[in-house]
Amino acid sequence: MLDFFSDATRRDPFPAYDQIRRRSPVLHDPRSDTWMVFDYAGVKRVLTDHAAFSSSVTPAPLISKWLIFSDAPRHTKLRRLISKAFTPGMIAALEPRIQELSQELLDQVIERGAMDLAADFSIPLPMMVIAEMLGIAPRNWPRFREWGDVILKLSYTIGGSPEAMAVVAQGFRTVTAEMTAYLKDVMEQRRRIPGDDLLSVLAEAEVDGERLTEEEILGFFQLLLVAGTETTANLLNNAVLCLIENPDEMEKLETSPHLLGSAIEEVLRYRSPVQWVFRATKQEIELNGHTIPAGELVLPMIGSANRDLRQFPEAGRFNIAREPNPHLAFGHGVHFCLGAPLSRLEARVALSDLLNRVKELRLRSTEPWEPRQALQLHGPARLPICFKPGKTAAVPA
């Protein structure tokens, strides 16, 4: 049985995906007791058939109150609440600030001719954006990032040894206690003096006529902290990897910058930042000739679905002009990622800034890159790159 959780496979799972998808698009892993779905049609069904597949799963019971692990009607009500901060107008209004943060980060490293793209740019940019949306003071940003790193490790409780699970769980409990104490003070301040940030929205919010509990607010905070950073960070890192590995496409983008939006969509398909998500069967299900019993944990393998030849001609080719491109990188159905427009905007601003300010972009090392900590994420933890500094950033009018 292939170890999908090894570093080598996580760097390049796509040959394994292709082989399994051809042989048996539904696979049971007895070690983790999970069912994996690999084909596009099957994955899309798991993501959209809410009568058969539940999102109310607890891969790590410590995060069972997160929005993404809930079903209707409560999911509908909670999502409607948080979506107030992700309207098209509010996202568009963030662009000048994202531009400012992007330029500030690049200003710190551009003259060196080298940087760790992940540590210096891809991770801090979306972290700063979501922190400001939450109303987190800059002095707390380092602690904010440390909390996110601990939460990412929760995926290692899947099929892990009891010892490993205990260590991860204890780390998370410690961080949860810190976050709870922090939020208690902050939420008291927001209730006294509301602002226009997300925590103020949560402080005043009601569901079914009742205020959110401390546990529910903590769940929102943890989810936004991780999801608001990781998807965009991996999208940016993976975009640079794709362009360096495909110099013809890099040249095409340089000569046709209007293709940047299409290029971002192709990165999302070709190297999906989130490779799989969690679902559970509500009843016995027949899928691709396999019977999945009720109550089983199912992993729709988004990264595999986005390489399915039956949906994407030349699926193994990175093509920044691909059209159409109905990838599932942000999910599908009622759980489609609320932050998708923000992630796309951050990627467009950040990649435009980066590619306009560097020349001859290349990797600094031939060593295999280390994957990000969460098992379901695809992208490097560190990405040392070098380049020739190009033109300076444009000065805002």
Secondary structure, DSSP 8 states (H G I E B T S, - for coil): ---TTSHHHHHS-HHHHHHHHHH-SEEEETTTTEEEE-SHHHHHHHHH-TTTEES---SSGGGTTSGGG--TTHHHHHHHHHGGGS-HHHHHHTHHHHHHHHHHHHHTTGGGTEEEHIIIIITHHHHHHHHHHHT--GGGHHHHHHHHHHHHGGGGGTT--HHHHHHHHHHHHHHHHHHHHHHHHHHHHHHHS--SSHHHHHHH-EETTEE--HHHHHHHHHHHHHHHHHHHHHHHHHHHHHHHH-HHHHHHHHH-GGGHHHHHHHHHHHT-SB----EEESS-EEETTEEE-TT-EEEE-HHHHTT-TTTSTTTTS--TT-SS----TT--GGGS-TTHHHHHHHHHHHHHHHHHHEEEEEES--S---B-SSTTB-SBS--EEEEEE-S------
